[in-house]
Amino acid sequence: MKITGKEIIALGFKPGKWFPEAMEHINTNELSDKETLVYLEQFRPKPEISLLENPAEFKINIKAENELEEINVNSVTKTMEVLMKTPTVVNGAIMPDACPTGGIGTIPVGGIVVAKNAIHPGMHSADICCSVMLTDFGKANPKDVLDAAHSITHFGPGGRGRNTQFRFPSDLLAEIEANPFLNNQKCISAARSHLGTQGDGNHFLFVGKSKKTGNTMLVTHHGSRGFGANLYSRGMKIAEQFRQELSPQTLKQNAWIPFETEEGKNYWEALQIIRKWTKLNHEVLHDTTLEKLEIEKENRFWNEHNFVFKGGDLFYHAKGATPLDPKFMPDITGPRLIPLNMSEPVLIVEGNTTESNLGFAPHGAGRNISRTQHRKGKTGTVQEIFEEETKGLDIRFFSEEIDITELPSAYKNAETVRNQMEEFGLGKVIDEVVPYGCIMAGDWKKNAPWKKRKRNRNNGKN
């Protein structure tokens, strides 16, 4: 008599993709009841992994200096305390720019979480490999560099049209097509059309002068755009499958992919491909600006601050934290970059790994309040607020609509962050790029096509 799926379930096994193959094997080989049980044992669910009774410790490299910061620090500490119960986690830290994002137990911005043999997609988030790159333009006029870059870059939603896309490297395309996480039309299309784009939010193109040399520097800040977001979505689905099987008690946002599995190896390789693409995304903007001005670069370096870094069997999930330790960056070419806000210098730093910093520094200034809270707390017109906060700077919004939630007052006090970097041993400032101006996406939703259509319909009714 042939075995059925119901009978396998009655033996204490959960339904899975292996059912058809198992039934075929049992029935084709006419296994006895005893032989069937021996064969099925390989599919028996492993005992569920519980949350840690003694949560892993985390280092606190931040302190509150006013009431608003105290609320922020308490929120960050509380969410980290819950997160550190995740079964794979062995260590963690928070930086001076830390601020909560998402529900309780979600890794905060400015957080580092170290897991053993596990990759947590939710801990690098959708903006995989958000990073900064600097190119030294020598004695070029800052305005000329900003103007040239403005004519080349692309902010806002979506990607470039077919006629304005950059040439896509065939070797990188081959790597994408060879990876099961990336080899689909949605990913490949995003990789092509989003190359040479910067997105929105806090991403920027910044021009300034080195305090040390007086040279003009171009700094860009953005991540992997739709290409990385697609990998994140697929990674979270796979991680959720493992969570349901291995540790249902773990919060969904902290689900993980075991590194020793085929999925884990493929996901790690996919992350490295996303990293290559993101570096190229910076390079095409910098190189095209150099070409337009007929200038040879004098120097260049870059670093991620939103990625997963590997050290042995440990995976360091940095959600907005700058790597200091050379082991985290296989193509290290210089010091690290820490931007603060559009009116403050971009810091060029070096540093060493300590027990407290785990090999990381802050990634910027961070926020004490949300964008909505900041917007509600401002008085005066948008133009008045903009002019007050950007005096003496050439600040441009690609959408031609000011976004006041990206003005300096939206961020933590830059001096406080710098002081705490020094206090907690989070990198030494060796140079600063003093701002001339920058470009950001701006409030592109204000005049988004769907809003224009709605306004036109309403005007037609009047």
C-alpha positions as CSV (number, residue, x, y, z in Angstrom):
1,M,0.0,0.0,0.0
2,K,1.4,3.4,-1.0
3,I,2.1,6.0,1.7
4,T,0.3,9.4,1.5
5,G,1.1,12.8,2.7
6,K,-1.5,12.6,5.5
7,E,0.2,9.5,6.8
8,I,3.6,11.2,6.9
9,I,2.0,14.1,8.8
10,A,0.4,11.5,11.2
11,L,3.9,10.3,11.9
12,G,4.8,13.8,13.3
13,F,6.3,15.5,10.3
14,K,5.5,19.0,9.0
15,P,4.5,19.4,5.4
16,G,7.3,20.7,3.2
17,K,8.8,20.8,-0.3
18,W,10.4,17.4,0.4
19,F,7.0,15.6,0.7
20,P,6.6,14.5,-3.0
21,E,10.2,13.3,-3.3
22,A,10.0,11.4,0.0
23,M,6.7,9.7,-1.0
24,E,8.1,8.7,-4.4
25,H,11.2,7.2,-2.8
26,I,9.2,5.3,-0.2
27,N,6.6,4.0,-2.6
28,T,9.1,3.2,-5.4
29,N,11.4,1.2,-3.1
30,E,8.4,-0.3,-1.2
31,L,10.0,0.5,2.2
32,S,8.7,-1.3,5.2
33,D,7.2,0.7,8.1
34,K,10.6,0.5,10.0
35,E,12.6,1.5,6.9
36,T,10.2,4.3,6.2
37,L,10.7,5.8,9.7
38,V,14.5,5.5,9.4
39,Y,14.3,7.2,6.0
40,L,12.0,10.0,7.2
41,E,14.1,10.8,10.3
42,Q,16.3,13.1,8.1
43,F,13.3,15.3,7.6
44,R,12.2,15.5,11.3
45,P,12.1,19.1,12.4
46,K,14.9,20.2,14.7
47,P,13.9,21.4,18.2
48,E,13.0,25.1,18.2
49,I,15.7,27.5,19.1
50,S,14.6,29.7,22.1
51,L,15.4,33.3,22.7
52,L,18.4,33.8,24.9
53,E,17.6,33.7,28.6
54,N,20.7,35.8,29.2
55,P,20.8,38.4,26.4
56,A,24.1,39.2,24.8
57,E,25.8,42.3,26.1
58,F,26.2,45.4,24.0
59,K,28.5,48.4,24.4
60,I,27.0,51.9,24.8
61,N,29.0,54.6,23.1
62,I,26.5,57.4,23.5
63,K,25.3,59.6,26.3
64,A,22.4,62.1,26.7
65,E,23.2,65.7,27.2
66,N,19.7,67.1,27.3
67,E,16.1,65.9,27.8
68,L,15.5,65.2,24.1
69,E,18.6,63.1,23.8
70,E,17.7,61.2,27.0
71,I,14.4,60.1,25.4
72,N,16.3,59.0,22.3
73,V,19.0,57.1,24.2
74,N,16.5,55.4,26.4
75,S,14.5,54.3,23.3
76,V,17.7,53.0,21.6
77,T,18.8,51.1,24.7
78,K,15.4,49.5,25.2
79,T,15.2,48.3,21.6
80,M,18.7,46.9,21.8
81,E,17.9,45.0,25.1
82,V,15.1,43.2,23.3
83,L,17.2,42.6,20.1
84,M,20.1,41.0,22.1
85,K,17.8,38.1,23.0
86,T,18.0,36.9,19.4
87,P,19.5,33.3,19.6
88,T,22.4,34.0,17.1
89,V,23.6,37.2,18.7
90,V,26.8,37.3,20.7
91,N,27.7,41.0,20.9
92,G,26.6,44.5,20.0
93,A,27.2,48.3,20.3
94,I,25.5,51.6,19.7
95,M,27.2,54.8,18.4
96,P,26.7,58.5,19.3
97,D,24.4,58.9,16.3
98,A,22.1,56.1,17.3
99,C,18.3,56.6,16.9
100,P,15.4,54.1,16.9
101,T,13.8,52.9,13.7
102,G,10.9,50.5,13.5
103,G,9.3,48.6,16.4
104,I,10.9,47.5,19.7
105,G,13.6,45.0,19.1
106,T,14.6,46.4,15.7
107,I,18.2,47.3,15.2
108,P,18.5,51.1,15.5
109,V,20.4,53.4,13.2
110,G,23.9,53.6,14.7
111,G,23.7,50.0,15.9
112,I,26.1,47.1,15.4
113,V,24.9,43.6,16.1
114,V,27.3,40.6,15.9
115,A,25.8,37.2,15.1
116,K,27.5,33.8,14.9
117,N,27.1,32.0,11.5
118,A,24.0,33.9,10.7
119,I,23.0,36.7,8.3
120,H,20.0,38.9,9.4
121,P,18.7,40.7,6.3
122,G,16.5,43.0,8.6
123,M,19.7,44.2,10.2
124,H,21.2,45.6,7.1
125,S,17.7,46.8,5.9
126,A,16.6,47.6,2.3
127,D,19.3,50.2,1.7
128,I,22.1,47.7,1.4
129,C,25.6,49.1,1.3
130,C,24.6,52.7,1.9
131,S,28.0,54.3,1.5
132,V,30.1,57.4,0.8
133,M,32.9,58.0,-1.7
134,L,35.3,61.0,-2.0
135,T,37.3,62.1,-5.0
136,D,40.0,64.8,-4.8
137,F,39.5,67.3,-7.7
138,G,42.7,69.2,-6.9
139,K,42.5,72.9,-7.2
140,A,39.3,72.9,-9.3
141,N,36.7,75.6,-8.6
142,P,34.0,74.1,-6.2
143,K,31.2,75.8,-8.2
144,D,32.4,74.2,-11.4
145,V,32.5,70.8,-9.8
146,L,29.0,71.2,-8.3
147,D,27.6,72.5,-11.6
148,A,29.1,69.6,-13.6
149,A,28.0,67.0,-11.1
150,H,24.5,68.5,-11.1
151,S,24.2,68.0,-14.8
152,I,25.2,64.4,-14.4
153,T,23.6,63.0,-11.3
154,H,20.0,61.7,-10.8
155,F,17.9,62.0,-7.7
156,G,14.4,60.9,-7.0
157,P,12.4,57.8,-7.7
158,G,13.0,55.3,-10.5
159,G,16.0,55.1,-12.7
160,R,17.5,56.5,-15.9
161,G,15.8,56.2,-19.3
162,R,17.4,53.8,-21.8
163,N,19.1,56.7,-23.6
164,T,20.8,58.1,-20.5
165,Q,21.9,54.8,-18.9
166,F,25.5,54.1,-18.2
167,R,27.2,51.2,-19.9
168,F,26.8,48.1,-17.7
169,P,30.0,45.9,-17.2
170,S,29.6,42.5,-18.8
171,D,31.6,40.8,-16.0
172,L,29.3,42.2,-13.3
173,L,26.2,41.2,-15.3
174,A,27.6,37.6,-15.5
175,E,28.0,37.5,-11.7
176,I,24.4,38.7,-11.2
177,E,23.1,36.1,-13.6
178,A,25.0,33.4,-11.8
179,N,23.5,34.2,-8.4
180,P,20.1,32.6,-7.6
181,F,19.1,35.6,-5.4
182,L,19.8,38.1,-8.2
183,N,19.1,36.3,-11.4
184,N,15.6,37.6,-12.2
185,Q,14.4,40.3,-14.5
186,K,13.3,42.7,-11.7
187,C,16.8,42.7,-10.2
188,I,18.7,43.0,-13.5
189,S,16.4,45.8,-14.7
190,A,17.0,47.8,-11.6
191,A,20.7,47.2,-11.7
192,R,20.9,48.6,-15.2
193,S,18.5,51.6,-14.9
194,H,19.5,52.7,-11.4
195,L,23.2,52.8,-12.1
196,G,24.2,56.4,-11.7
197,T,21.3,57.4,-9.5
198,Q,21.2,58.5,-5.9
199,G,17.6,58.1,-4.7
200,D,16.2,60.4,-2.0
201,G,16.0,60.9,1.7
202,N,19.4,61.8,3.3
203,H,21.4,60.9,0.2
204,F,23.5,63.7,-1.2
205,L,26.2,65.0,-3.5
206,F,28.5,67.3,-1.5
207,V,31.3,69.6,-2.7
208,G,33.8,71.2,-0.3
209,K,37.4,72.0,0.3
210,S,40.0,70.0,2.3
211,K,41.0,71.9,5.5
212,K,44.5,70.4,5.2
213,T,45.2,70.9,1.4
214,G,42.7,73.3,0.2
215,N,41.8,70.9,-2.6
216,T,38.2,70.6,-3.9
217,M,36.5,67.3,-2.9
218,L,33.4,65.7,-4.3
219,V,31.6,63.3,-1.8
220,T,28.5,61.2,-2.7
221,H,26.2,59.4,-0.4
222,H,23.8,56.7,-1.5
223,G,23.1,52.9,-1.4
224,S,22.2,50.2,-3.8
225,R,18.8,51.6,-4.8
226,G,16.3,49.2,-6.3
227,F,18.9,46.5,-7.0
228,G,19.7,46.1,-3.3
229,A,16.0,46.6,-2.2
230,N,15.1,43.6,-4.4
231,L,17.7,41.4,-2.7
232,Y,16.5,42.5,0.7
233,S,12.9,41.5,-0.1
234,R,14.0,38.1,-1.2
235,G,16.4,37.7,1.7
236,M,13.6,38.5,4.2
237,K,11.3,35.9,2.7
238,I,14.0,33.2,2.9
239,A,14.9,34.3,6.5
240,E,11.3,34.1,7.5
241,Q,11.1,30.5,6.2
242,F,14.1,29.6,8.4
243,R,12.5,31.6,11.4
244,Q,9.3,29.6,11.2
245,E,11.3,26.3,11.1
246,L,14.1,27.2,13.6
247,S,12.9,29.9,16.0
248,P,9.3,31.1,15.8
249,Q,9.9,33.1,19.1
250,T,12.4,35.3,17.3
251,L,10.9,38.6,16.1
252,K,10.2,38.6,12.4
253,Q,12.5,41.6,11.7
254,N,15.3,39.6,13.3
255,A,14.9,36.4,11.3
256,W,18.2,35.0,9.9
257,I,19.6,32.9,7.1
258,P,22.1,30.3,8.5
259,F,25.4,30.9,6.8
260,E,26.3,27.2,6.6
261,T,23.2,26.5,4.3
262,E,23.2,26.8,0.5
263,E,20.9,29.8,0.9
264,G,23.3,31.4,3.3
265,K,26.3,31.0,1.0
266,N,24.4,32.4,-1.9
267,Y,23.0,35.3,0.1
268,W,26.5,36.2,1.2
269,E,27.8,36.2,-2.4
270,A,24.8,38.3,-3.4
271,L,25.7,40.9,-0.8
272,Q,29.2,41.1,-2.3
273,I,27.8,41.6,-5.8
274,I,25.5,44.4,-4.4
275,R,28.7,46.0,-2.9
276,K,30.5,45.9,-6.2
277,W,27.5,47.5,-7.9
278,T,27.2,50.2,-5.3
279,K,30.8,51.1,-5.6
280,L,30.4,51.4,-9.3
281,N,27.3,53.5,-8.8
282,H,29.5,56.1,-7.0
283,E,32.3,55.8,-9.5
284,V,30.3,56.5,-12.7
285,L,29.1,59.8,-11.2
286,H,32.6,60.8,-10.0
287,D,34.3,59.7,-13.2
288,T,31.8,61.4,-15.5
289,T,32.2,64.7,-13.6
290,L,36.0,64.4,-13.9
291,E,35.6,63.8,-17.6
292,K,33.3,66.7,-18.1
293,L,35.8,69.1,-16.4
294,E,38.7,67.4,-18.1
295,I,40.4,66.8,-14.7
296,E,42.4,63.8,-13.4
297,K,41.6,62.7,-9.9
298,E,44.2,63.2,-7.3
299,N,42.8,60.7,-4.8
300,R,39.8,58.6,-4.0
301,F,38.5,56.5,-1.2
302,W,35.1,55.1,0.0
303,N,33.4,53.1,2.7
304,E,30.1,51.5,3.4
305,H,28.2,52.3,6.6
306,N,25.2,50.0,6.2
307,F,26.3,46.5,5.5
308,V,27.2,43.1,6.9
309,F,30.9,42.5,7.5
310,K,32.5,39.1,8.2
311,G,35.2,38.2,10.7
312,G,35.7,34.4,10.9
313,D,32.3,32.9,11.8
314,L,31.0,36.2,13.1
315,F,28.8,38.5,11.0
316,Y,28.9,42.2,12.0
317,H,25.6,43.9,11.0
318,A,26.2,47.6,10.9
319,K,23.0,49.6,10.5
320,G,24.5,53.0,10.0
321,A,28.0,52.5,11.4
322,T,31.4,53.2,9.8
323,P,33.9,50.4,9.7
324,L,37.3,51.2,11.2
325,D,38.9,47.8,11.2
326,P,40.7,47.0,7.9
327,K,39.5,43.4,8.0
328,F,36.0,44.7,7.1
329,M,37.0,46.3,3.9
330,P,38.9,44.1,1.3
331,D,39.5,47.0,-1.0
332,I,40.5,49.6,1.6
333,T,42.2,52.6,-0.1
334,G,42.3,55.2,2.5
335,P,40.7,56.7,5.6
336,R,36.9,56.7,6.3
337,L,34.3,59.3,5.7
338,I,31.7,60.5,8.3
339,P,29.3,63.2,7.0
340,L,27.3,65.2,9.6
341,N,24.9,67.6,7.8
342,M,25.0,69.9,4.8
343,S,26.4,72.9,6.8
344,E,29.1,70.8,8.6
345,P,32.3,69.4,7.3
346,V,32.6,65.8,6.1
347,L,35.0,64.2,8.6
348,I,37.9,62.1,7.3
349,V,38.9,59.7,10.1
350,E,41.2,56.8,11.0
351,G,40.9,54.6,14.0
352,N,41.5,51.3,15.8
353,T,39.3,48.5,17.0
354,T,38.6,48.5,20.7
355,E,36.5,46.3,23.0
356,S,33.9,49.0,23.1
357,N,33.7,50.1,19.4
358,L,33.9,46.6,18.0
359,G,35.8,48.1,15.0
360,F,33.3,50.8,14.1
361,A,32.6,54.6,14.3
362,P,29.4,56.6,13.8
363,H,28.1,57.1,10.3
364,G,26.9,60.6,10.7
365,A,24.9,62.9,13.0
366,G,21.7,60.9,13.4
367,R,18.3,62.3,14.6
368,N,16.7,62.8,17.9
369,I,13.2,63.2,16.5
370,S,11.4,62.0,13.4
371,R,11.0,63.9,10.2
372,T,7.3,64.5,11.0
373,Q,8.1,65.9,14.5
374,H,10.8,68.1,13.1
375,R,8.5,69.5,10.4
376,K,5.8,70.3,13.0
377,G,8.3,72.0,15.3
378,K,9.4,74.6,12.7
379,T,7.9,78.1,12.4
380,G,8.0,80.4,9.4
381,T,7.8,79.7,5.7
382,V,9.8,76.9,4.1
383,Q,11.8,79.5,2.2
384,E,12.6,81.5,5.4
385,I,13.7,78.3,7.2
386,F,15.8,77.3,4.3
387,E,17.6,80.7,4.0
388,E,18.3,80.8,7.7
389,E,19.9,77.4,7.9
390,T,21.9,77.5,4.7
391,K,23.5,80.9,4.7
392,G,26.7,81.1,2.7
393,L,26.2,77.7,1.1
394,D,25.1,76.6,-2.4
395,I,22.3,74.2,-1.5
396,R,20.3,72.7,-4.3
397,F,17.4,70.3,-4.4
398,F,17.2,68.2,-7.5
399,S,13.3,68.3,-7.5
400,E,13.5,72.0,-7.0
401,E,11.4,71.6,-3.9
402,I,12.9,72.3,-0.5
403,D,12.9,69.4,2.0
404,I,13.2,71.0,5.4
405,T,13.6,67.6,7.1
406,E,17.1,67.4,5.6
407,L,18.2,70.9,6.8
408,P,20.8,71.0,9.6
409,S,18.3,71.4,12.4
410,A,16.8,68.0,11.6
411,Y,19.9,66.3,12.9
412,K,21.7,65.9,16.2
413,N,24.2,68.5,17.2
414,A,27.3,67.9,15.2
415,E,29.7,69.1,17.9
416,T,28.1,66.6,20.4
417,V,28.7,63.7,18.0
418,R,32.3,64.8,17.5
419,N,32.9,65.1,21.2
420,Q,31.5,61.7,21.9
421,M,33.6,60.2,19.1
422,E,36.7,61.4,20.9
423,E,35.4,60.4,24.4
424,F,34.5,56.8,23.4
425,G,37.5,56.3,21.1
426,L,35.5,56.1,17.8
427,G,38.0,57.3,15.3
428,K,40.4,60.3,15.0
429,V,39.7,63.1,12.7
430,I,42.7,63.6,10.3
431,D,41.1,66.1,7.9
432,E,37.7,67.8,7.2
433,V,36.0,68.7,3.9
434,V,34.6,72.2,4.6
435,P,31.2,72.6,2.8
436,Y,30.8,74.7,-0.3
437,G,27.4,73.3,-1.3
438,C,25.4,70.1,-2.0
439,I,22.6,68.6,-3.9
440,M,19.8,66.5,-2.5
441,A,16.6,65.0,-3.9
442,G,14.3,67.5,-2.1
443,D,10.6,67.1,-1.5
444,W,10.0,65.3,-4.9
445,K,6.6,64.0,-3.7
446,K,5.2,67.5,-3.6
447,N,5.0,67.7,-7.4
448,A,4.9,64.0,-8.1
449,P,2.9,63.1,-11.3
450,W,0.0,61.6,-9.3
451,K,-0.3,64.7,-7.1
452,K,-0.3,67.0,-10.2
453,R,-3.1,64.9,-11.7
454,K,-5.1,65.2,-8.5
455,R,-4.6,69.0,-8.3
456,N,-5.6,69.3,-12.0
457,R,-8.8,67.3,-11.4
458,N,-9.7,69.4,-8.3
459,N,-9.1,72.6,-10.2
460,G,-11.3,71.4,-13.0
461,K,-14.2,71.0,-10.5
462,N,-13.9,74.6,-9.3
